[in-house]
Amino acid sequence: MCFHIFLQDLIETGNVQVPKIAPIGQEELSQAKERLEAFELVYRRQLAGIPPVLVWEPALWAAMIFYRSCQFLVYRGYNISDLSEVFSEPCPDTSSPSAHYSVDLTFRMLPDLARLACATSKEDPLVLHLNQLATKWPLSSVGMVDAVISLESTHVTPIIQNRSLLILYIDRIIARGDTSRLADLRISDAVKCALGLFSELSPKIASALDMKAMKEITA
């Protein structure tokens, strides 16, 4: 099971197999890029508004991190140093809307991966690293209710800067009932506007918004 085949299966079915950890060759990287490019052309048409442009460095970085994370989840005999080495590789860009969009092509499945990792053990070092990714990439981590996430305004700002990403983020928050994302006033206001008079679409979110409003009134 090569890297590019893994990406193809991840994108098309969400069901993947992974080989034991081994170096990824240049040909595999090129083919992986082709898979991501083909998927992104279709994916962006499904989004509201105009998504940011795709940038390859963050997209491939995230795809490789996700691939390695799946390997660490399946093959439990890894060394902690191997895990740390993979996750210490910095993303080429973390602050632009394009980076958050590009990373999300694969990281949007981060909640599912984290759920499987937590089922194995919440104390697993892999879970810690996935939680750190969840903090840095909030668009992709909506719904990771078991994660220890400390979102700051700077983490969410790139999402707010692009209307298409903001709509996607708000839709995910509502659909997954992730009330932890309402701490940012900009996001809670956007969620409230999106729900409007249709609080039945997400009773959990609507209730959290009501409680937040009551606290603001009595503060």
PAZAPA-4460 file (N, C-alpha, C; in steps of 0.05 Angstrom, whole numbers, plus 32768, in hexadecimal, padded with zeros to 4 digits):
% residues 219
    n_x    n_y    n_z   ca_x   ca_y   ca_z    c_x    c_y    c_z   seq   type   mol
   8011   7FE8   8000   8000   8000   8000   8012   8019   8000     1      M     A
   8013   8027   7FE9   8024   803E   7FE6   8016   8057   7FF1     2      C     A
   8026   806C   7FF4   801B   8085   7FFE   8005   8090   7FED     3      F     A
   8009   8090   7FD3   7FF4   809B   7FC1   7FDB   808A   7FC0     4      H     A
   7FDE   8070   7FC3   7FC7   805E   7FC4   7FB7   8063   7FDE     5      I     A
   7FC6   8067   7FF4   7FBA   806E   800D   7FA9   8087   800B     6      F     A
   7FB4   809C   7FFE   7FA5   80B4   7FFA   7F8C   80B0   7FE9     7      L     A
   7F8F   80A1   7FD4   7F78   809B   7FC3   7F62   808E   7FD2     8      Q     A
   7F68   8079   7FE2   7F54   806B   7FF2   7F48   807D   8007     9      D     A
   7F59   808E   8014   7F50   80A0   8028   7F3B   80B4   801D    10      L     A
   7F41   80BE   8006   7F30   80D2   7FF9   7F16   80C5   7FEF    11      I     A
   7F18   80AE   7FE3   7F01   80A1   7FD6   7EEF   8092   7FE9    12      E     A
   7EFA   8084   7FFC   7EEA   8073   800E   7EED   8079   802B    13      T     A
   7F04   8084   8033   7F09   8088   8050   7F13   806E   805D    14      G     A
   7F15   8058   804E   7F1F   803F   8059   7F3B   803A   804D    15      N     A
   7F4F   8038   805F   7F6A   8037   8056   7F7A   8020   8063    16      V     A
   7F8F   8018   8055   7FA2   8006   8060   7FBD   8013   805E    17      Q     A
   7FCF   800D   8071   7FE9   801A   8071   7FFF   8005   8075    18      V     A
   8015   8009   8067   802C   7FF7   806B   803C   8000   8083    19      P     A
   8050   7FF0   808B   8062   7FF8   80A0   8071   8010   8097    20      K     A
   807B   8020   80AA   8088   8039   80A4   80A1   8035   8094    21      I     A
   80A2   8044   807E   80B9   8042   806C   80BC   805D   805E    22      A     A
   80D3   8064   8053   80D6   807D   8045   80C3   807F   802D    23      P     A
   80BA   8098   8027   80A8   809D   8011   80B9   80A8   7FFA    24      I     A
   80B8   809A   7FE3   80C8   80A2   7FCC   80BD   80BA   7FBD    25      G     A
   80CD   80C6   7FAD   80C5   80DD   7F9D   80AE   80D7   7F8A    26      Q     A
   80AF   80BF   7F7F   8099   80B7   7F6C   807E   80B6   7F7B    27      E     A
   807F   80AA   7F93   8067   80A9   7FA4   805C   80C5   7FAA    28      E     A
   806E   80D7   7FB0   8066   80F3   7FB6   8059   8100   7F9E    29      L     A
   8064   80FB   7F87   8059   8106   7F6E   803D   80FB   7F69    30      S     A
   803A   80E1   7F6C   8020   80D5   7F68   800C   80DE   7F7D    31      Q     A
   8015   80E1   7F96   8004   80EB   7FAB   7FFA   8107   7FA4    32      A     A
   800C   8118   7F99   8004   8133   7F91   7FEF   8132   7F7C    33      K     A
   7FF1   8120   7F69   7FDD   811D   7F54   7FC2   8115   7F60    34      E     A
   7FC2   8103   7F73   7FA9   80FB   7F80   7F9B   8112   7F8E    35      R     A
   7FAC   8121   7F9D   7FA1   8138   7FAB   7F96   814E   7F98    36      L     A
   7FA5   8152   7F83   7F9D   8166   7F70   7F82   815F   7F63    37      E     A
   7F7F   8146   7F5B   7F66   813E   7F4F   7F4E   8140   7F62    38      A     A
   7F53   8138   7F7C   7F3F   813A   7F90   7F37   8157   7F96    39      F     A
   7F4B   8168   7F98   7F46   8184   7F9F   7F35   8193   7F8A    40      E     A
   7F3A   818C   7F71   7F2A   8199   7F5C   7F0C   8193   7F5E    41      L     A
   7F06   817B   7F68   7EEA   8173   7F6C   7EE0   817E   7F86    42      V     A
   7EF0   817D   7F9B   7EE8   8184   7FB6   7EE1   81A2   7FB8    43      Y     A
   7EF1   81B3   7FAC   7EEC   81D0   7FAE   7ED2   81D8   7FA2    44      R     A
   7EC8   81C9   7F8F   7EAE   81D0   7F82   7E96   81CB   7F95    45      R     A
   7E9B   81BB   7FAA   7E86   81B5   7FBD   7E84   81CA   7FD3    46      Q     A
   7E97   81DC   7FD5   7E98   81EF   7FEA   7E8A   8209   7FE2    47      L     A
   7E7F   8217   7FF6   7E72   8231   7FF2   7E88   8246   7FED    48      A     A
   7E81   8259   7FDC   7E94   826F   7FD7   7EAC   8266   7FC8    49      G     A
   7EC2   8275   7FCB   7EDB   826F   7FBD   7EF0   8267   7FD1    50      I     A
   7EF7   824D   7FD2   7F0C   8244   7FE5   7F27   8250   7FDD    51      P     A
   7F39   8250   7FF0   7F55   8259   7FEA   7F62   8248   7FD5    52      P     A
   7F77   8251   7FCA   7F86   8241   7FB7   7F94   822A   7FC6    53      V     A
   7F98   8214   7FB8   7FA6   81FD   7FC4   7FC4   8203   7FC3    54      L     A
   7FD2   81FE   7FD9   7FEF   8200   7FDA   7FFA   81E4   7FE1    55      V     A
   800D   81DB   7FD1   8015   81BF   7FD3   8025   81B8   7FEB    56      W     A
   8036   81CA   7FF4   8048   81C3   800B   8037   81BB   8024    57      E     A
   8024   81CC   802D   8014   81C3   8044   8003   81AB   803E    58      P     A
   7FF8   81A9   8025   7FE7   8192   801E   7FF6   8178   8021    59      A     A
   800E   8177   8015   801E   815E   8017   8028   8159   8033    60      L     A
   802F   816E   8041   8038   816B   805D   8022   815E   806D    61      W     A
   8009   8168   806B   7FF3   815C   807A   7FED   8140   8072    62      A     A
   7FEE   813A   8058   7FE9   811F   804E   7FFE   810B   8059    63      A     A
   8016   8114   805A   802B   8102   8065   8028   80FE   8083    64      M     A
   8022   8113   8091   801D   8111   80AE   8006   80FE   80B4    65      I     A
   7FF1   8100   80A4   7FD9   80EF   80A8   7FE1   80D2   80A2    66      F     A
   7FEF   80CE   808D   7FF8   80B3   8085   8009   80A7   809B    67      Y     A
   801D   80B6   80A5   802E   80AB   80BA   801E   80A6   80D4    68      R     A
   800A   80B8   80D9   7FFA   80B4   80F2   7FEA   809A   80F0    69      S     A
   7FE0   8093   80D9   7FD2   807A   80D5   7FE5   8062   80D9    70      C     A
   7FFD   8065   80CF   8011   8050   80D3   8017   804C   80F1    71      Q     A
   801B   8062   8100   8020   8061   811C   8009   8054   812B    72      F     A
   7FF1   8059   8121   7FD9   804E   812E   7FD7   8030   812B    73      L     A
   7FDF   8027   8113   7FDC   800A   810C   7FF4   7FFA   8117    74      V     A
   800C   8004   8113   8024   7FF6   811B   802E   8001   8136    75      Y     A
   8028   7FF3   814B   802C   7FFE   8166   8049   7FFC   8170    76      R     A
   805A   7FF0   8160   8075   7FEC   816A   8088   8003   8163    77      G     A
   807D   801A   815E   808E   8030   8156   809E   803B   816F    78      Y     A
   80B3   8049   8169   80C3   8057   817D   80B8   8073   8181    79      N     A
   80B8   807D   8199   80AF   8098   819F   80BF   80AD   818F    80      I     A
   80D9   80A7   818B   80EA   80B9   817B   80E0   80BB   815F    81      S     A
   80D6   80A5   8153   80CC   80A5   8138   80B3   80B6   8136    82      D     A
   80A2   80B4   814A   8089   80C3   814B   8090   80E1   814D    83      L     A
   80A2   80E8   815F   80A9   8104   8163   80B6   8110   814A    84      S     A
   80C6   8100   813D   80D3   8109   8124   80BF   8111   810F    85      E     A
   80AB   8100   810B   8096   8105   80F7   8087   811F   80FE    86      V     A
   807E   8121   8117   806E   8138   811E   807D   8152   8123    87      F     A
   8097   8150   8124   80A7   8168   8128   80AC   8176   810D    88      S     A
   80A5   8169   80F7   80A8   8176   80DD   8094   818C   80DA    89      E     A
   809C   81A5   80D9   8089   81BC   80D8   807B   81BE   80BD    90      P     A
   8062   81C8   80BF   8054   81CE   80A6   8060   81E7   8099    91      C     A
   8063   81E7   807F   806F   81FF   8072   8060   8219   8076    92      P     A
   8046   8217   807C   8036   822E   8080   801F   8227   8093    93      D     A
   801B   8238   80A7   8006   8232   80BA   7FF2   824A   80BE    94      T     A
   7FF8   8260   80B0   7FE9   8278   80B6   7FD7   8283   80A0    95      S     A
   7FD8   8276   8089   7FC8   8280   8072   7FAE   826F   806E    96      S     A
   7F99   827B   8064   7F81   826B   805D   7F87   8254   804A    97      P     A
   7F9A   8259   8037   7FA1   8244   8024   7FAD   822C   8032    98      S     A
   7FBD   8231   8047   7FC9   821A   8055   7FB4   820A   8064    99      A     A
   7FA1   8218   8071   7F8C   8209   807F   7F7A   81FA   806C   100      H     A
   7F75   8205   8055   7F65   81F7   8041   7F74   81DE   8037   101      Y     A
   7F8D   81E2   8030   7F9D   81CD   8024   7FA2   81B5   8038   102      S     A
   7FA8   81BC   8051   7FAB   81A8   8065   7F92   8198   806A   103      V     A
   7F7B   81A6   8068   7F61   819A   806E   7F59   8184   805A   104      D     A
   7F66   8183   8043   7F5F   816E   802F   7F62   8152   803C   105      L     A
   7F76   814F   804D   7F78   8135   805B   7F72   8137   8079   106      T     A
   7F79   814E   8085   7F75   8151   80A1   7F57   8153   80A9   107      F     A
   7F45   8156   8096   7F29   8157   809C   7F1F   813C   80A8   108      R     A
   7F30   8127   80A4   7F2A   810D   80B0   7F39   8109   80CA   109      M     A
   7F45   811E   80D5   7F54   811D   80EE   7F42   8114   8105   110      L     A
   7F29   811D   8108   7F18   8114   811E   7F14   80F5   811E   111      P     A
   7F11   80EA   8106   7F0E   80CD   8105   7F27   80BE   810D   112      D     A
   7F3E   80C8   8105   7F57   80BC   810C   7F5C   80BF   812A   113      L     A
   7F56   80D6   8135   7F5A   80DB   8152   7F47   80C8   8162   114      A     A
   7F2F   80C4   8158   7F1C   80B2   8167   7F28   8096   8168   115      R     A
   7F33   808C   8153   7F3F   8072   8153   7F57   8070   8165   116      L     A
   7F67   8086   8165   7F7F   8086   8177   7F77   8087   8194   117      A     A
   7F62   8096   819A   7F59   8098   81B6   7F4D   807E   81BF   118      C     A
   7F41   806F   81AD   7F35   8055   81B4   7F4B   8041   81BC   119      A     A
   7F63   8045   81B1   7F79   8034   81B9   7F83   803B   81D4   120      T     A
   7F88   8055   81D8   7F91   8060   81F2   7F93   807E   81F0   121      S     A
   7F85   808B   8203   7F86   80A9   8203   7FA1   80B3   820D   122      K     A
   7FB1   80A1   8218   7FCC   80A8   8221   7FE1   80A3   820C   123      E     A
   7FD9   8098   81F5   7FEC   8092   81E0   7FF9   80AC   81D7   124      D     A
   8013   80AD   81D3   8021   80C5   81C9   8016   80CE   81AF   125      P     A
   800C   80BC   819F   8000   80C4   8185   7FE8   80D7   818A   126      L     A
   7FD8   80D1   819E   7FC1   80E2   81A4   7FCA   80FE   81AB   127      V     A
   7FDF   8101   81BA   7FEA   811B   81C1   7FF1   812B   81A8   128      L     A
   7FFE   811E   8195   8006   812C   817D   7FEE   8133   816C   129      H     A
   7FDA   8122   816B   7FC2   8128   815C   7FB3   813F   8168   130      L     A
   7FB3   8141   8183   7FA7   8157   8190   7FB5   8172   818A   131      N     A
   7FCF   8170   8187   7FDE   8188   8180   7FD8   8191   8163   132      Q     A
   7FD4   817E   8152   7FCB   8184   8137   7FAF   8191   8137   133      L     A
   7F9E   8186   8148   7F83   8191   814A   7F83   81AE   8153   134      A     A
   7F95   81B5   8164   7F97   81D1   816D   7FA0   81E3   8156   135      T     A
   7FB3   81DA   8147   7FBF   81EB   8132   7FAD   81ED   811A   136      K     A
   7F9C   81D9   8116   7F8C   81D8   80FD   7F6E   81D5   8105   137      W     A
   7F62   81EA   810F   7F46   81E9   8119   7F31   81E2   8104   138      P     A
   7F36   81EA   80EB   7F22   81E3   80D6   7F1F   81C5   80D4   139      L     A
   7F35   81B7   80D7   7F34   819A   80D3   7F2D   818A   80EC   140      S     A
   7F2E   8196   8104   7F2B   8187   811C   7F10   818B   812A   141      S     A
   7EFD   8197   811C   7EE2   819A   8128   7ED6   817F   812F   142      V     A
   7ECD   817C   8147   7EC1   8163   814F   7ED3   8150   815F   143      G     A
   7EEC   8159   8163   7EFE   8149   8173   7EF9   814E   8191   144      M     A
   7EE3   8143   819A   7ED9   814A   81B5   7EEC   813F   81CB   145      V     A
   7EFB   812A   81C6   7F0D   811F   81DA   7F29   812C   81D9   146      D     A
   7F2D   813E   81C6   7F47   814A   81C4   7F4B   8161   81D7   147      A     A
   7F64   8164   81E0   7F6B   817B   81F1   7F74   8191   81DF   148      V     A
   7F62   81A3   81D8   7F67   81B8   81C4   7F66   81D3   81D1   149      I     A
   7F7A   81E3   81CC   7F7B   81FF   81D7   7F7D   8212   81C0   150      S     A
   7F66   8218   81B5   7F65   822A   819D   7F69   8247   81A5   151      L     A
   7F7A   8254   8196   7F7E   8271   819A   7F73   827F   8181   152      E     A
   7F6F   8299   8184   7F63   82A8   816E   7F75   82A7   8155   153      S     A
   7F8F   82A4   8159   7FA1   82A3   8142   7F9D   8289   8132   154      T     A
   7F94   8274   813F   7F8F   825A   8132   7F77   825C   811F   155      H     A
   7F63   826C   8127   7F4A   826D   8119   7F4A   8284   8104   156      V     A
   7F5B   8298   8108   7F5B   82AF   80F6   7F5E   82A8   80D8   157      T     A
   7F70   8296   80D0   7F72   828F   80B3   7F57   8285   80A8   158      P     A
   7F48   8277   80B8   7F2E   826D   80AF   7F1A   8283   80AB   159      I     A
   7F1A   8296   80BD   7F08   82AD   80BB   7F0F   82BF   80A3   160      I     A
   7F28   82BF   809B   7F30   82D0   8085   7F26   82C8   806A   161      Q     A
   7F1B   82AF   8068   7F10   82A6   804F   7EF3   829D   8054   162      N     A
   7EE0   82A9   8046   7EC4   82A3   804B   7EBD   8286   8046   163      R     A
   7EC9   827A   8032   7EC3   825E   802C   7ECC   824C   8043   164      S     A
   7EE3   8251   804E   7EED   8241   8064   7EDC   8246   807D   165      L     A
   7ED4   825F   8081   7EC3   8265   8099   7EA9   8257   8097   166      L     A
   7E9C   8256   8080   7E83   8248   807D   7E87   822A   8082   167      I     A
   7E9C   821F   8078   7EA2   8203   807C   7EA6   81FD   809A   168      L     A
   7EB5   820E   80A7   7EBA   820B   80C4   7EA1   820D   80D4   169      Y     A
   7E90   8220   80CE   7E77   8223   80DC   7E64   820C   80D7   170      I     A
   7E63   8202   80BF   7E52   81EB   80B8   7E5B   81D2   80C8   171      D     A
   7E75   81CF   80CA   7E7F   81B8   80DA   7E79   81BA   80F7   172      R     A
   7E7C   81D2   8102   7E76   81D7   811E   7E59   81D0   8124   173      I     A
   7E47   81D9   8113   7E2A   81D4   8117   7E24   81B6   8113   174      I     A
   7E2F   81AB   80FE   7E29   818F   80F8   7E33   817C   810E   175      A     A
   7E4A   8182   811A   7E56   8171   812E   7E51   8179   814A   176      R     A
   7E42   8190   814D   7E3B   8199   8168   7E54   819F   817A   177      G     A
   7E68   81AA   816E   7E81   81AF   817C   7E80   81CA   818A   178      D     A
   7E76   81CA   81A2   7E72   81E3   81B2   7E8C   81EF   81BA   179      T     A
   7EA2   81E0   81BA   7EBC   81EB   81C3   7EC5   8201   81B1   180      S     A
   7EBB   8203   8198   7EC4   8217   8185   7EB6   8232   8189   181      R     A
   7EA2   8233   819B   7E93   824B   819F   7EA1   825F   81B1   182      L     A
   7EB8   8258   81BC   7EC6   826A   81CE   7ECF   8283   81C0   183      A     A
   7ED6   8281   81A6   7EDE   8298   8196   7EC5   82A7   818E   184      D     A
   7EC3   82C0   8195   7EAB   82D1   8190   7EA5   82D3   8173   185      L     A
   7EBA   82D4   8162   7EB6   82D6   8145   7EA8   82BE   813B   186      R     A
   7EAF   82A7   8145   7EA4   828D   813C   7E87   828A   8148   187      I     A
   7E84   8290   8161   7E69   828D   816D   7E55   829F   815F   188      S     A
   7E5D   82B7   8158   7E4B   82C9   814A   7E44   82BE   812E   189      D     A
   7E58   82B3   8121   7E53   82A7   8106   7E41   828F   8108   190      A     A
   7E45   827E   811D   7E34   8267   8120   7E17   8270   8126   191      V     A
   7E14   8284   8137   7DFA   828E   813E   7DEB   8298   8125   192      K     A
   7DFA   82A6   8114   7DEF   82B1   80FB   7DE7   829A   80E8   193      C     A
   7DF7   8285   80E7   7DF2   826E   80D5   7DD9   825F   80DF   194      A     A
   7DD6   825C   80F9   7DBF   824D   8103   7DA5   825D   8100   195      L     A
   7DA7   8277   8105   7D90   8288   8103   7D79   827F   8114   196      G     A
   7D62   827B   8108   7D4A   8272   8116   7D47   8254   8117   197      L     A
   7D5B   8246   810C   7D59   8229   8109   7D6B   821B   811D   198      F     A
   7D66   8220   8137   7D76   8214   814C   7D74   81F6   814D   199      S     A
   7D5E   81EC   8142   7D59   81CE   8142   7D6E   81C0   8131   200      E     A
   7D7C   81CE   8120   7D91   81C2   8110   7DA8   81B8   8121   201      L     A
   7DAC   81C5   8138   7DC1   81BC   814A   7DBA   81C6   8166   202      S     A
   7DA9   81B7   8174   7DA0   81BF   818F   7DB7   81C3   81A2   203      P     A
   7DCC   81B3   81A0   7DE3   81B5   81B2   7DF0   81D0   81AE   204      K     A
   7DF5   81D8   8196   7E01   81F1   8190   7DEF   8208   8198   205      I     A
   7DD6   8206   8192   7DC3   821B   819A   7DC2   821F   81B8   206      A     A
   7DC2   8209   81C7   7DC2   820B   81E4   7DDB   8218   81EE   207      S     A
   7DF2   8211   81E2   7E0C   821D   81EB   7E0C   823B   81E5   208      A     A
   7E01   8243   81CE   7E00   825F   81C7   7DEE   826F   81DB   209      L     A
   7DD8   8262   81E2   7DC6   826F   81F6   7DD4   8273   8211   210      D     A
   7DE2   825F   8219   7DF1   8261   8233   7E07   8276   8231   211      M     A
   7E14   8277   821A   7E29   828B   8217   7E1D   82A7   8218   212      K     A
   7E05   82AB   820B   7DF8   82C5   820C   7DF0   82CD   8228   213      A     A
   7DE6   82B9   8237   7DDD   82BF   8253   7DF5   82C7   8264   214      M     A
   7E0C   82BA   8260   7E23   82C1   8270   7E2D   82DE   8269   215      K     A
   7E2B   82E5   824F   7E33   8300   8247   7E21   8315   8253   216      E     A
   7E07   830E   8255   7DF3   8321   8260   7DF8   8326   827E   217      I     A
   7DFE   8310   828C   7E01   8312   82A9   7E1D   8319   82B2   218      T     A
   7E30   831A   829F   7E4C   8321   82A6   7E4F   833E   82AE   219      A     A
***
